[in-house]
């Protein structure tokens, strides 16, 4: 299974206040927050257990569209993600999930 969404972080976002004044780039933690929100909306019966790996390969600047693609590997609880801007891969990584207590699992 896969899930893909496209986003844009505008220059008015508060993360740019100090990151960096003369050359603003989106902090990695903001990109990971978008990954987290998309993942939990897509698979609401799970919660994040571990960010197993994350690599940031290219910077993302304010106002640039970017996409986040989530893919389940053979184990439903292992999610690979990639963030792209056009053909540029901005970030990749993997996240381990665990069952959300009381949630119905398929």
N, CA, C and O atoms as a printed pandas DataFrame, in Angstrom:
     atom_number atom_name residue_name chain_id  residue_number  x_coord  y_coord  z_coord
0              1         N          UNK        A               1    0.826   -1.182    0.000
1              2        CA          UNK        A               1    0.000    0.000    0.000
2              3         C          UNK        A               1    0.872    1.248    0.000
3              4         O          UNK        A               1    1.975    1.261    0.547
4              5         N          UNK        A               2    0.356    2.277   -0.617
5              6        CA          UNK        A               2    1.080    3.545   -0.692
6              7         C          UNK        A               2    0.145    4.709   -0.400
7              8         O          UNK        A               2   -1.075    4.597   -0.519
8              9         N          UNK        A               3    0.744    5.818   -0.018
9             10        CA          UNK        A               3    0.000    7.044    0.225
10            11         C          UNK        A               3    0.908    8.200   -0.165
11            12         O          UNK        A               3    2.056    8.271    0.275
12            13         N          UNK        A               4    0.388    9.113   -0.998
13            14        CA          UNK        A               4    1.199   10.251   -1.441
14            15         C          UNK        A               4    0.390   11.535   -1.313
15            16         O          UNK        A               4   -0.781   11.583   -1.688
16            17         N          UNK        A               5    1.024   12.569   -0.780
17            18        CA          UNK        A               5    0.402   13.882   -0.622
18            19         C          UNK        A               5    1.419   14.953   -1.020
19            20         O          UNK        A               5    2.628   14.745   -0.917
20            21         N          UNK        A               6    0.916   16.095   -1.471
21            22        CA          UNK        A               6    1.772   17.220   -1.842
22            23         C          UNK        A               6    1.492   18.393   -0.908
23            24         O          UNK        A               6    0.346   18.645   -0.535
24            25         N          UNK        A               7    2.557   19.107   -0.537
25            26        CA          UNK        A               7    2.476   20.200    0.426
26            27         C          UNK        A               7    3.304   21.386   -0.059
27            28         O          UNK        A               7    4.089   21.279   -1.001
28            29         N          UNK        A               8    3.106   22.516    0.611
29            30        CA          UNK        A               8    3.924   23.709    0.416
30            31         C          UNK        A               8    3.992   24.439    1.751
31            32         O          UNK        A               8    2.958   24.698    2.366
32            33         N          UNK        A               9    5.179   24.769    2.199
33            34        CA          UNK        A               9    5.359   25.511    3.444
34            35         C          UNK        A               9    5.704   26.947    3.062
35            36         O          UNK        A               9    6.773   27.219    2.515
36            37         N          UNK        A              10    4.795   27.847    3.355
37            38        CA          UNK        A              10    4.940   29.245    2.950
38            39         C          UNK        A              10    6.000   29.966    3.786
39            40         O          UNK        A              10    6.331   29.544    4.894
40            41         N          UNK        A              11    6.512   31.040    3.241
41            42        CA          UNK        A              11    7.570   31.829    3.892
42            43         C          UNK        A              11    7.121   32.439    5.210
43            44         O          UNK        A              11    7.959   32.850    6.013
44            45         N          UNK        A              12    5.822   32.507    5.447
45            46        CA          UNK        A              12    5.304   33.074    6.698
46            47         C          UNK        A              12    5.330   32.078    7.858
47            48         O          UNK        A              12    5.030   32.451    8.992
48            49         N          UNK        A              13    5.680   30.830    7.596
49            50        CA          UNK        A              13    5.731   29.819    8.665
50            51         C          UNK        A              13    6.762   30.256    9.704
51            52         O          UNK        A              13    7.846   30.710    9.337
52            53         N          UNK        A              14    6.444   30.128   10.997
53            54        CA          UNK        A              14    7.360   30.597   12.048
54            55         C          UNK        A              14    8.719   29.890   12.080
55            56         O          UNK        A              14    9.655   30.403   12.693
56            57         N          UNK        A              15    8.847   28.738   11.442
57            58        CA          UNK        A              15   10.134   28.022   11.468
58            59         C          UNK        A              15   11.247   28.795   10.770
59            60         O          UNK        A              15   12.426   28.538   11.013
60            61         N          UNK        A              16   10.882   29.743    9.901
61            62        CA          UNK        A              16   11.903   30.468    9.145
62            63         C          UNK        A              16   12.499   31.654    9.898
63            64         O          UNK        A              16   13.441   32.280    9.414
64            65         N          UNK        A              17   11.964   31.967   11.069
65            66        CA          UNK        A              17   12.452   33.118   11.837
66            67         C          UNK        A              17   13.950   33.026   12.116
67            68         O          UNK        A              17   14.646   34.041   12.069
68            69         N          UNK        A              18   14.449   31.848   12.401
69            70        CA          UNK        A              18   15.872   31.727   12.689
70            71         C          UNK        A              18   16.562   30.642   11.898
71            72         O          UNK        A              18   17.657   30.216   12.265
72            73         N          UNK        A              19   15.951   30.184   10.822
73            74        CA          UNK        A              19   16.494   29.010   10.119
74            75         C          UNK        A              19   16.557   29.266    8.625
75            76         O          UNK        A              19   15.691   28.666    7.989
76            77         N          UNK        A              20   17.262   29.907    8.031
77            78        CA          UNK        A              20   18.342   30.824    8.387
78            79         C          UNK        A              20   17.982   32.163    7.786
79            80         O          UNK        A              20   17.456   32.191    6.674
80            81         N          UNK        A              21   18.232   33.276    8.453
81            82        CA          UNK        A              21   17.719   34.576    8.004
82            83         C          UNK        A              21   18.065   34.947    6.556
83            84         O          UNK        A              21   17.211   35.480    5.848
84            85         N          UNK        A              22   19.277   34.683    6.107
85            86        CA          UNK        A              22   19.670   35.074    4.749
86            87         C          UNK        A              22   19.441   33.982    3.707
87            88         O          UNK        A              22   19.515   34.246    2.507
88            89         N          UNK        A              23   19.170   32.779    4.151
89            90        CA          UNK        A              23   18.943   31.649    3.249
90            91         C          UNK        A              23   17.992   30.672    3.932
91            92         O          UNK        A              23   18.423   29.621    4.407
92            93         N          UNK        A              24   16.698   31.009    3.987
93            94        CA          UNK        A              24   15.769   30.169    4.742
94            95         C          UNK        A              24   15.609   28.775    4.136
95            96         O          UNK        A              24   15.432   28.625    2.927
96            97         N          UNK        A              25   15.674   27.766    4.994
97            98        CA          UNK        A              25   15.385   26.391    4.598
98            99         C          UNK        A              25   14.461   25.782    5.644
99           100         O          UNK        A              25   14.479   26.164    6.814
100          101         N          UNK        A              26   13.662   24.834    5.200
101          102        CA          UNK        A              26   12.740   24.150    6.103
102          103         C          UNK        A              26   13.556   23.216    6.996
103          104         O          UNK        A              26   14.298   22.379    6.484
104          105         N          UNK        A              27   13.435   23.341    8.318
105          106        CA          UNK        A              27   14.145   22.425    9.215
106          107         C          UNK        A              27   13.652   20.984    9.024
107          108         O          UNK        A              27   12.478   20.747    8.741
108          109         N          UNK        A              28   14.561   20.046    9.183
109          110        CA          UNK        A              28   14.208   18.633    9.045
110          111         C          UNK        A              28   13.071   18.218    9.958
111          112         O          UNK        A              28   12.236   17.399    9.573
112          113         N          UNK        A              29   13.025   18.770   11.158
113          114        CA          UNK        A              29   11.966   18.397   12.098
114          115         C          UNK        A              29   10.590   18.796   11.570
115          116         O          UNK        A              29    9.603   18.126   11.873
116          117         N          UNK        A              30   10.504   19.859   10.796
117          118        CA          UNK        A              30    9.221   20.267   10.212
118          119         C          UNK        A              30    8.806   19.268    9.132
119          120         O          UNK        A              30    7.639   18.885    9.057
120          121         N          UNK        A              31    9.749   18.850    8.304
121          122        CA          UNK        A              31    9.449   17.832    7.290
122          123         C          UNK        A              31    8.980   16.551    7.970
123          124         O          UNK        A              31    8.004   15.939    7.534
124          125         N          UNK        A              32    9.669   16.139    9.039
125          126        CA          UNK        A              32    9.270   14.924    9.759
126          127         C          UNK        A              32    7.890   15.068   10.396
127          128         O          UNK        A              32    7.155   14.086   10.502
128          129         N          UNK        A              33    7.535   16.266   10.817
129          130        CA          UNK        A              33    6.194   16.496   11.365
130          131         C          UNK        A              33    5.134   16.268   10.291
131          132         O          UNK        A              33    4.087   15.684   10.571
132          133         N          UNK        A              34    5.394   16.722    9.072
133          134        CA          UNK        A              34    4.463   16.475    7.969
134          135         C          UNK        A              34    4.365   14.978    7.678
135          136         O          UNK        A              34    3.273   14.464    7.437
136          137         N          UNK        A              35    5.505   14.275    7.699
137          138        CA          UNK        A              35    5.502   12.818    7.500
138          139         C          UNK        A              35    4.642   12.161    8.578
139          140         O          UNK        A              35    3.797   11.318    8.275
140          141         N          UNK        A              36    4.859   12.545    9.828
141          142        CA          UNK        A              36    4.115   11.970   10.948
142          143         C          UNK        A              36    2.609   12.206   10.792
143          144         O          UNK        A              36    1.820   11.272   10.937
144          145         N          UNK        A              37    2.214   13.426   10.501
145          146        CA          UNK        A              37    0.790   13.745   10.374
146          147         C          UNK        A              37    0.138   12.968    9.234
147          148         O          UNK        A              37   -0.977   12.466    9.378
148          149         N          UNK        A              38    0.829   12.871    8.109
149          150        CA          UNK        A              38    0.294   12.123    6.970
150          151         C          UNK        A              38    0.173   10.643    7.315
151          152         O          UNK        A              38   -0.839   10.013    7.007
152          153         N          UNK        A              39    1.190   10.092    7.946
153          154        CA          UNK        A              39    1.204    8.674    8.304
154          155         C          UNK        A              39    0.069    8.329    9.264
155          156         O          UNK        A              39   -0.644    7.348    9.050
156          157         N          UNK        A              40   -0.106    9.119   10.313
157          158        CA          UNK        A              40   -1.132    8.818   11.309
158          159         C          UNK        A              40   -2.544    9.030   10.764
159          160         O          UNK        A              40   -3.481    8.376   11.222
160          161         N          UNK        A              41   -2.715    9.930    9.797
161          162        CA          UNK        A              41   -4.017   10.093    9.147
162          163         C          UNK        A              41   -4.312    8.903    8.228
163          164         O          UNK        A              41   -5.464    8.490    8.089
164          165         N          UNK        A              42   -3.272    8.363    7.609
165          166        CA          UNK        A              42   -3.413    7.239    6.682
166          167         C          UNK        A              42   -3.660    5.927    7.422
167          168         O          UNK        A              42   -4.484    5.121    6.991
168          169         N          UNK        A              43   -2.961    5.708    8.522
169          170        CA          UNK        A              43   -3.055    4.459    9.289
170          171         C          UNK        A              43   -3.428    4.772   10.739
171          172         O          UNK        A              43   -2.585    4.659   11.628
172          173         N          UNK        A              44   -4.673    5.162   10.987
173          174        CA          UNK        A              44   -5.055    5.632   12.320
174          175         C          UNK        A              44   -5.070    4.564   13.407
175          176         O          UNK        A              44   -5.170    4.909   14.584
176          177         N          UNK        A              45   -4.976    3.289   13.061
177          178        CA          UNK        A              45   -4.979    2.225   14.072
178          179         C          UNK        A              45   -3.587    1.977   14.656
179          180         O          UNK        A              45   -3.400    1.068   15.464
180          181         N          UNK        A              46   -2.612    2.791   14.242
181          182        CA          UNK        A              46   -1.230    2.606   14.699
182          183         C          UNK        A              46   -0.680    3.902   15.275
183          184         O          UNK        A              46   -1.221    4.987   15.058
184          185         N          UNK        A              47    0.407    3.755   16.012
185          186        CA          UNK        A              47    1.162    4.911   16.488
186          187         C          UNK        A              47    2.633    4.675   16.170
187          188         O          UNK        A              47    3.065    3.539   15.974
188          189         N          UNK        A              48    3.386    5.749   16.124
189          190        CA          UNK        A              48    4.809    5.633   15.804
190          191         C          UNK        A              48    5.559    5.103   17.011
191          192         O          UNK        A              48    5.423    5.612   18.124
192          193         N          UNK        A              49    6.350    4.073   16.768
193          194        CA          UNK        A              49    7.197    3.494   17.803
194          195         C          UNK        A              49    8.610    4.056   17.706
195          196         O          UNK        A              49    9.186    4.482   18.707
196          197         N          UNK        A              50    9.172    4.054   16.484
197          198        CA          UNK        A              50   10.564    4.454   16.295
198          199         C          UNK        A              50   10.766    5.099   14.926
199          200         O          UNK        A              50   10.239    4.629   13.918
200          201         N          UNK        A              51   11.527    6.165   14.912
201          202        CA          UNK        A              51   12.053    6.684   13.656
202          203         C          UNK        A              51   13.353    5.924   13.442
203          204         O          UNK        A              51   14.386    6.269   14.016
204          205         N          UNK        A              52   13.293    4.887   12.614
205          206        CA          UNK        A              52   14.429    3.981   12.467
206          207         C          UNK        A              52   15.576    4.605   11.686
207          208         O          UNK        A              52   16.746    4.323   11.949
208          209         N          UNK        A              53   15.231    5.462   10.717
209          210        CA          UNK        A              53   16.268    6.083    9.891
210          211         C          UNK        A              53   15.698    7.325    9.228
211          212         O          UNK        A              53   14.525    7.357    8.856
212          213         N          UNK        A              54   16.525    8.340    9.083
213          214        CA          UNK        A              54   16.148    9.533    8.316
214          215         C          UNK        A              54   17.404   10.142    7.719
215          216         O          UNK        A              54   18.398   10.351    8.414
216          217         N          UNK        A              55   17.351   10.425    6.426
217          218        CA          UNK        A              55   18.455   11.086    5.721
218          219         C          UNK        A              55   17.891   12.297    4.998
219          220         O          UNK        A              55   16.873   12.212    4.311
220          221         N          UNK        A              56   18.566   13.418    5.166
221          222        CA          UNK        A              56   18.178   14.651    4.482
222          223         C          UNK        A              56   19.224   14.925    3.410
223          224         O          UNK        A              56   20.398   15.133    3.716
224          225         N          UNK        A              57   18.791   14.922    2.153
225          226        CA          UNK        A              57   19.716   14.950    1.024
226          227         C          UNK        A              57   19.801   16.299    0.322
227          228         O          UNK        A              57   20.853   16.650   -0.213
228          229         N          UNK        A              58   18.714   17.055    0.316
229          230        CA          UNK        A              58   18.665   18.368   -0.330
230          231         C          UNK        A              58   17.807   19.297    0.510
231          232         O          UNK        A              58   16.876   18.842    1.175
232          233         N          UNK        A              59   18.103   20.598    0.493
233          234        CA          UNK        A              59   17.288   21.541    1.266
234          235         C          UNK        A              59   15.946   21.825    0.589
235          236         O          UNK        A              59   15.799   21.717   -0.629
236          237         N          UNK        A              60   14.980   22.190    1.423
237          238        CA          UNK        A              60   13.669   22.637    0.957
238          239         C          UNK        A              60   13.518   24.090    1.362
239          240         O          UNK        A              60   13.727   24.443    2.522
240          241         N          UNK        A              61   13.153   24.933    0.404
241          242        CA          UNK        A              61   13.026   26.370    0.650
242          243         C          UNK        A              61   11.555   26.766    0.752
243          244         O          UNK        A              61   10.686   26.041    0.268
244          245         N          UNK        A              62   11.266   27.913    1.380
245          246        CA          UNK        A              62    9.880   28.355    1.509
246          247         C          UNK        A              62    9.199   28.496    0.154
247          248         O          UNK        A              62    9.802   28.950   -0.819
248          249         N          UNK        A              63    7.925   28.097    0.112
249          250        CA          UNK        A              63    7.135   28.248   -1.099
250          251         C          UNK        A              63    7.326   27.164   -2.140
251          252         O          UNK        A              63    6.675   27.204   -3.184
252          253         N          UNK        A              64    8.196   26.196   -1.894
253          254        CA          UNK        A              64    8.412   25.110   -2.852
254          255         C          UNK        A              64    7.445   23.963   -2.557
255          256         O          UNK        A              64    7.295   23.539   -1.411
256          257         N          UNK        A              65    6.795   23.469   -3.609
257          258        CA          UNK        A              65    5.952   22.289   -3.460
258          259         C          UNK        A              65    6.838   21.070   -3.252
259          260         O          UNK        A              65    7.896   20.941   -3.868
260          261         N          UNK        A              66    6.389   20.176   -2.371
261          262        CA          UNK        A              66    7.093   18.918   -2.169
262          263         C          UNK        A              66    6.071   17.834   -1.878
263          264         O          UNK        A              66    4.974   18.114   -1.392
264          265         N          UNK        A              67    6.436   16.604   -2.176
265          266        CA          UNK        A              67    5.541   15.469   -1.958
266          267         C          UNK        A              67    6.151   14.515   -0.957
267          268         O          UNK        A              67    7.369   14.350   -0.881
268          269         N          UNK        A              68    5.271   13.887   -0.188
269          270        CA          UNK        A              68    5.676   12.832    0.735
270          271         C          UNK        A              68    4.985   11.559    0.280
271          272         O          UNK        A              68    3.762   11.511    0.152
272          273         N          UNK        A              69    5.793   10.520    0.037
273          274        CA          UNK        A              69    5.256    9.219   -0.338
274          275         C          UNK        A              69    5.564    8.237    0.780
275          276         O          UNK        A              69    6.708    8.105    1.214
276          277         N          UNK        A              70    4.524    7.551    1.238
277          278        CA          UNK        A              70    4.654    6.534    2.273
278          279         C          UNK        A              70    4.383    5.176    1.644
279          280         O          UNK        A              70    3.450    5.029    0.855
280          281         N          UNK        A              71    5.199    4.177    1.993
281          282        CA          UNK        A              71    5.021    2.823    1.463
282          283         C          UNK        A              71    5.137    1.830    2.605
283          284         O          UNK        A              71    6.062    1.890    3.415
284          285         N          UNK        A              72    4.173    0.910    2.651
285          286        CA          UNK        A              72    4.278   -0.190    3.604
286          287         C          UNK        A              72    5.160   -1.254    2.980
287          288         O          UNK        A              72    4.978   -1.618    1.818
288          289         N          UNK        A              73    6.112   -1.750    3.749
289          290        CA          UNK        A              73    6.914   -2.865    3.262
290          291         C          UNK        A              73    6.177   -4.153    3.607
291          292         O          UNK        A              73    4.991   -4.110    3.933
292          293         N          UNK        A              74    6.843   -5.282    3.543
293          294        CA          UNK        A              74    6.179   -6.565    3.773
294          295         C          UNK        A              74    5.498   -6.622    5.135
295          296         O          UNK        A              74    4.473   -7.284    5.293
296          297         N          UNK        A              75    6.059   -5.939    6.102
297          298        CA          UNK        A              75    5.433   -5.844    7.420
298          299         C          UNK        A              75    4.617   -4.561    7.472
299          300         O          UNK        A              75    5.129   -3.483    7.172
300          301         N          UNK        A              76    3.348   -4.675    7.852
301          302        CA          UNK        A              76    2.479   -3.501    7.913
302          303         C          UNK        A              76    3.037   -2.453    8.866
303          304         O          UNK        A              76    2.700   -1.275    8.753
304          305         N          UNK        A              77    3.878   -2.862    9.796
305          306        CA          UNK        A              77    4.385   -1.940   10.810
306          307         C          UNK        A              77    5.696   -1.265   10.409
307          308         O          UNK        A              77    6.252   -0.498   11.196
308          309         N          UNK        A              78    6.196   -1.531    9.215
309          310        CA          UNK        A              78    7.426   -0.907    8.731
310          311         C          UNK        A              78    7.073   -0.011    7.546
311          312         O          UNK        A              78    6.651   -0.495    6.496
312          313         N          UNK        A              79    7.250    1.292    7.722
313          314        CA          UNK        A              79    6.882    2.263    6.695
314          315         C          UNK        A              79    8.139    2.958    6.176
315          316         O          UNK        A              79    8.947    3.466    6.953
316          317         N          UNK        A              80    8.292    2.972    4.871
317          318        CA          UNK        A              80    9.365    3.734    4.227
318          319         C          UNK        A              80    8.765    5.047    3.730
319          320         O          UNK        A              80    7.638    5.074    3.236
320          321         N          UNK        A              81    9.523    6.132    3.864
321          322        CA          UNK        A              81    9.031    7.406    3.341
322          323         C          UNK        A              81   10.081    8.057    2.469
323          324         O          UNK        A              81   11.282    7.852    2.645
324          325         N          UNK        A              82    9.600    8.849    1.520
325          326        CA          UNK        A              82   10.489    9.686    0.721
326          327         C          UNK        A              82    9.795   11.021    0.501
327          328         O          UNK        A              82    8.581   11.091    0.309
328          329         N          UNK        A              83   10.589   12.064    0.532
329          330        CA          UNK        A              83   10.111   13.424    0.285
330          331         C          UNK        A              83   10.815   13.906   -0.971
331          332         O          UNK        A              83   12.041   13.852   -1.068
332          333         N          UNK        A              84   10.035   14.375   -1.925
333          334        CA          UNK        A              84   10.609   14.796   -3.200
334          335         C          UNK        A              84   10.105   16.178   -3.598
335          336         O          UNK        A              84    9.019   16.608   -3.209
336          337         N          UNK        A              85   10.930   16.851   -4.382
337          338        CA          UNK        A              85   10.583   18.120   -5.018
338          339         C          UNK        A              85   10.921   17.917   -6.485
339          340         O          UNK        A              85   12.086   17.978   -6.879
340          341         N          UNK        A              86    9.895   17.674   -7.289
341          342        CA          UNK        A              86   10.165   17.319   -8.680
342          343         C          UNK        A              86   10.918   15.998   -8.711
343          344         O          UNK        A              86   10.453   14.993   -8.173
344          345         N          UNK        A              87   12.092   16.008   -9.351
345          346        CA          UNK        A              87   12.899   14.784   -9.408
346          347         C          UNK        A              87   13.934   14.710   -8.288
347          348         O          UNK        A              87   14.621   13.698   -8.152
348          349         N          UNK        A              88   14.054   15.762   -7.489
349          350        CA          UNK        A              88   15.024   15.774   -6.385
350          351         C          UNK        A              88   14.463   15.044   -5.170
351          352         O          UNK        A              88   13.348   15.323   -4.728
352          353         N          UNK        A              89   15.238   14.116   -4.638
353          354        CA          UNK        A              89   14.870   13.446   -3.394
354          355         C          UNK        A              89   15.409   14.294   -2.251
355          356         O          UNK        A              89   16.620   14.469   -2.114
356          357         N          UNK        A              90   14.502   14.819   -1.431
357          358        CA          UNK        A              90   14.886   15.694   -0.321
358          359         C          UNK        A              90   15.241   14.906    0.928
359          360         O          UNK        A              90   16.196   15.239    1.630
360          361         N          UNK        A              91   14.470   13.859    1.202
361          362        CA          UNK        A              91   14.678   13.075    2.424
362          363         C          UNK        A              91   14.110   11.680    2.223
363          364         O          UNK        A              91   13.166   11.478    1.460
364          365         N          UNK        A              92   14.703   10.724    2.925
365          366        CA          UNK        A              92   14.201    9.352    2.942
366          367         C          UNK        A              92   14.310    8.829    4.363
367          368         O          UNK        A              92   15.036    9.379    5.191
368          369         N          UNK        A              93   13.584    7.769    4.627
369          370        CA          UNK        A              93   13.697    7.173    5.948
370          371         C          UNK        A              93   12.728    6.037    6.149
371          372         O          UNK        A              93   11.992    5.648    5.242
372          373         N          UNK        A              94   12.742    5.510    7.366
373          374        CA          UNK        A              94   11.819    4.438    7.728
374          375         C          UNK        A              94   11.328    4.645    9.152
375          376         O          UNK        A              94   12.036    5.156   10.020
376          377         N          UNK        A              95   10.097    4.230    9.351
377          378        CA          UNK        A              95    9.416    4.395   10.631
378          379         C          UNK        A              95    8.816    3.056   11.026
379          380         O          UNK        A              95    8.214    2.365   10.203
380          381         N          UNK        A              96    8.984    2.700   12.281
381          382        CA          UNK        A              96    8.371    1.490   12.823
382          383         C          UNK        A              96    7.122    1.893   13.601
383          384         O          UNK        A              96    7.143    2.831   14.397
384          385         N          UNK        A              97    6.037    1.164   13.356
385          386        CA          UNK        A              97    4.766    1.433   14.015
386          387         C          UNK        A              97    4.483    0.384   15.081
387          388         O          UNK        A              97    5.091   -0.686   15.101
388          389         N          UNK        A              98    3.557    0.710   15.958
389          390        CA          UNK        A              98    3.022   -0.271   16.895
390          391         C          UNK        A              98    1.515   -0.071   16.956
391          392         O          UNK        A              98    1.003    0.993   16.609
392          393         N          UNK        A              99    0.815   -1.105   17.400
393          394        CA          UNK        A              99   -0.637   -1.028   17.502
394          395         C          UNK        A              99   -1.041    0.069   18.471
395          396         O          UNK        A              99   -0.433    0.239   19.527
396          397         N          UNK        A             100   -2.062    0.803   18.101
397          398        CA          UNK        A             100   -2.650    1.785   18.995
398          399         C          UNK        A             100   -3.591    1.018   19.920
399          400         O          UNK        A             100   -4.515    0.361   19.440
400          401         N          UNK        A             101   -3.379    1.087   21.232
401          402        CA          UNK        A             101   -4.219    0.314   22.154
402          403         C          UNK        A             101   -5.705    0.600   21.935
403          404         O          UNK        A             101   -6.126    1.755   21.874
404          405         N          UNK        A             102   -6.482   -0.466   21.818
405          406        CA          UNK        A             102   -7.924   -0.341   21.655
406          407         C          UNK        A             102   -8.387   -0.105   20.237
407          408         O          UNK        A             102   -9.592   -0.102   19.985
408          409         N          UNK        A             103   -7.470    0.094   19.296
409          410        CA          UNK        A             103   -7.856    0.354   17.905
410          411         C          UNK        A             103   -8.120   -0.959   17.178
411          412         O          UNK        A             103   -7.537   -1.994   17.501
412          413         N          UNK        A             104   -9.007   -0.895   16.194
413          414        CA          UNK        A             104   -9.316   -2.061   15.376
414          415         C          UNK        A             104   -8.274   -2.173   14.269
415          416         O          UNK        A             104   -8.053   -1.217   13.526
416          417         N          UNK        A             105   -7.631   -3.338   14.155
417          418        CA          UNK        A             105   -6.588   -3.563   13.145
418          419         C          UNK        A             105   -7.091   -4.535   12.095
419          420         O          UNK        A             105   -7.781   -5.508   12.400
420          421         N          UNK        A             106   -6.730   -4.252   10.859
421          422        CA          UNK        A             106   -7.135   -5.133    9.755
422          423         C          UNK        A             106   -6.087   -6.181    9.508
423          424         O          UNK        A             106   -6.247   -7.016    8.617
